[in-house]
Amino acid sequence: MSSGRALPLNSAAGASGQRLLRYTLAERVNHWIATLSYIYLLLTGLAFWSPYLFWLVIFSGGGPTARFWHPWVGLLFTASVLYMYALWRGDMLLTPADLVWRRSLLNYIRNEDENLPPVGRFNMGQKQFFWLMLGGGILLALSGFGLWFADALPWSLRYLRYLAIFLHVVFALATIGGFIIHVYMGTAVVRGGFTSIIRGEVSAGWARLHHRLWYDQVTGGSPRKK
């Protein structure tokens, strides 16, 4: 979904109790497929990475079950982030407003949203997380193929297996860091962010406060003062 397409409104703009559709059903379903598949990959991947964490396989049916399903769930996660790119590629492009918003990042971290400059549907932090998970997901898939079919490599190319292991660990740790920050910001810092990806809707006040340019776009006018 491009940034130029206005999402439908559930009531007249500016009306009391107005609800705005922030995420379509397709976006919400795909988001949760990506989230749940990533959590599965996180638990099983950490179990394979360190003997001290192998106990995590109890959440995935045991070692053999986890080893079988890990690459297949990895394909599901890759497909979901690619579909997310198809849905949000226009919304995730950096804009001049994002660069202005970045200079006020400390206000965002301190949860002082009233001091932040207006941004569109997604702020710069959300956009950076999106590109991290998209790029990281693709590179995890490519390095994962190298591990999945490592036995098919000739002995002269055995170094590719070690390269695949290194890249898989590096990009796994990078996406884990981004995932933790994303969950923390969406649940503990920005209230209403988590419920919006479940229900799909946000209040007009929430939209004005956190994404004023997007509010302006979907209501067809300048944001109103609170």
C-alpha positions in Angstrom: 0.0 0.0 0.0 1.5 3.3 -1.1 1.7 6.3 1.1 -0.4 8.2 -1.3 -3.5 6.1 -0.7 -5.9 7.3 2.0 -7.2 4.7 4.4 -10.9 4.6 4.9 -12.5 6.5 7.8 -15.1 5.0 10.1 -16.8 8.4 10.8 -16.8 11.9 9.7 -13.4 13.7 10.0 -13.0 15.4 13.3 -16.1 13.8 14.9 -16.0 12.9 18.6 -14.8 9.3 19.0 -13.6 9.1 15.5 -11.7 5.9 14.6 -9.3 5.7 11.7 -8.3 2.5 9.9 -4.6 2.2 10.3 -4.0 -1.4 9.2 -6.1 -3.4 6.8 -6.9 -7.0 7.6 -4.3 -8.3 5.1 -1.7 -6.1 6.8 -2.6 -7.3 10.3 -2.7 -11.0 9.3 0.6 -10.8 7.5 2.2 -8.9 10.4 1.2 -11.6 12.9 2.4 -14.4 10.5 5.8 -12.6 10.4 5.8 -12.0 14.2 4.9 -15.6 15.2 7.2 -17.2 12.7 10.1 -15.0 13.8 9.5 -15.9 17.5 9.6 -19.6 16.5 12.8 -19.0 14.6 14.3 -17.0 17.5 13.7 -19.7 20.0 14.8 -22.6 17.9 17.8 -20.7 16.4 19.1 -19.8 19.9 18.7 -23.4 20.9 20.9 -24.5 18.0 23.4 -21.7 18.6 24.4 -22.6 22.1 24.2 -25.8 24.2 23.2 -23.7 27.2 20.1 -22.6 25.3 19.1 -26.0 23.9 16.4 -26.3 26.5 14.4 -23.8 24.4 13.4 -26.6 22.1 10.8 -27.7 24.7 8.7 -24.9 23.2 8.9 -26.4 19.7 8.4 -30.1 20.2 11.9 -31.2 20.9 15.2 -31.1 19.0 14.4 -33.3 15.9 11.1 -31.5 15.5 12.7 -28.1 15.8 15.5 -29.0 13.3 12.9 -30.1 10.8 10.6 -27.1 11.0 13.2 -24.4 11.5 14.1 -24.0 7.8 10.4 -24.3 6.7 9.3 -21.7 9.1 12.2 -19.6 7.9 10.7 -19.7 4.4 7.3 -18.6 5.8 9.0 -15.7 7.5 10.8 -14.7 4.4 7.6 -14.8 2.3 5.8 -12.7 4.9 8.5 -9.9 4.9 8.5 -9.9 1.1 4.7 -9.5 1.1 5.1 -6.8 3.7 7.5 -5.0 1.3 4.8 -5.3 -1.4 2.3 -3.7 1.0 4.4 -1.0 2.5 7.2 -0.2 0.1 5.8 3.3 -0.6 5.1 4.1 3.0 8.7 3.1 4.1 10.6 5.5 1.9 12.5 8.2 3.8 11.1 11.7 3.4 12.3 15.2 4.5 9.9 15.0 7.4 11.7 11.9 8.6 15.0 13.7 8.7 13.5 16.5 10.8 11.9 13.9 13.1 15.3 12.2 13.6 16.7 15.3 15.2 14.1 15.0 17.9 14.8 11.3 18.6 15.4 11.9 22.3 11.9 13.2 22.7 10.6 10.0 21.2 12.7 7.9 23.5 11.5 9.9 26.5 7.9 9.5 25.3 7.5 13.2 24.8 5.5 12.9 21.6 3.9 16.4 22.0 7.4 17.8 21.2 8.0 15.7 18.1 7.6 17.2 14.6 4.8 15.7 12.4 5.5 12.5 10.4 3.6 10.3 8.0 2.1 6.9 8.5 5.4 5.5 9.9 8.2 7.3 11.7 11.8 7.0 10.9 12.4 4.4 13.6 9.7 2.2 12.3 11.1 2.6 8.8 14.6 1.6 9.9 13.2 -1.5 11.6 11.3 -2.4 8.5 14.4 -2.3 6.3 16.4 -4.1 8.9 14.0 -7.0 9.0 13.5 -7.1 5.2 17.3 -7.1 4.5 18.0 -9.3 7.5 15.3 -11.7 6.6 16.5 -12.1 3.0 20.2 -12.6 4.1 19.1 -15.1 6.8 17.2 -17.0 4.1 20.2 -17.1 1.8 22.7 -18.1 4.5 20.1 -20.6 5.8 20.0 -22.3 2.4 23.8 -22.7 2.7 23.3 -24.5 6.0 20.2 -26.5 4.9 22.0 -28.0 1.9 25.5 -27.9 3.3 26.0 -31.6 2.7 25.5 -31.1 -1.0 28.5 -28.8 -1.2 31.7 -30.3 -2.5 34.6 -30.5 -0.1 36.5 -27.8 -2.1 33.7 -25.3 -1.2 33.4 -26.2 2.5 34.4 -22.6 3.4 31.0 -21.5 2.1 29.4 -23.4 5.0 31.5 -21.5 7.5 30.6 -18.3 5.8 27.0 -19.2 5.9 27.2 -19.9 9.7 28.9 -16.6 10.3 26.4 -14.6 8.3 23.5 -16.4 9.8 24.6 -15.6 13.3 25.4 -11.9 12.5 22.1 -11.2 10.9 20.2 -13.2 13.5 21.7 -11.1 16.3 21.0 -7.8 14.3 17.3 -8.7 13.8 17.0 -9.9 17.4 18.2 -6.5 18.6 15.8 -4.7 16.3 12.9 -7.0 17.3 13.4 -6.4 21.0 13.5 -2.6 20.5 10.4 -2.8 18.3 8.4 -4.8 20.8 9.4 -2.5 23.7 8.5 0.7 21.8 5.2 -0.7 20.5 4.0 -2.0 23.9 5.7 0.0 26.7 6.4 3.4 25.2 3.8 4.2 22.5 0.5 3.3 24.1 -2.1 2.2 21.5 0.6 0.9 19.0 0.1 -2.7 20.0 -3.7 -2.7 20.0 -3.7 -1.0 16.5 -2.0 -4.0 15.0 -4.7 -6.2 16.5 -7.9 -4.2 15.9 -6.6 -2.2 12.9 -8.0 1.1 14.2 -6.7 4.0 16.1 -8.4 7.1 17.6 -8.2 10.4 15.8 -6.4 11.8 18.8 -3.8 9.1 18.7 -3.3 9.7 15.0 -2.9 13.5 15.5 -0.4 13.0 18.3 1.8 10.3 16.8 1.4 10.6 13.0 0.0 14.1 12.2 0.9 14.1 8.5 -0.8 10.7 8.0 -3.9 12.1 9.9 -3.9 15.0 7.6 -3.8 12.7 4.6 -6.6 10.4 5.6 -8.9 13.1 6.8 -8.3 15.3 3.8 -7.4 18.4 5.8 -4.9 19.9 8.2 -4.7 18.3 11.6 -6.9 20.0 14.1 -5.7 21.2 17.5 -6.5 19.0 20.4 
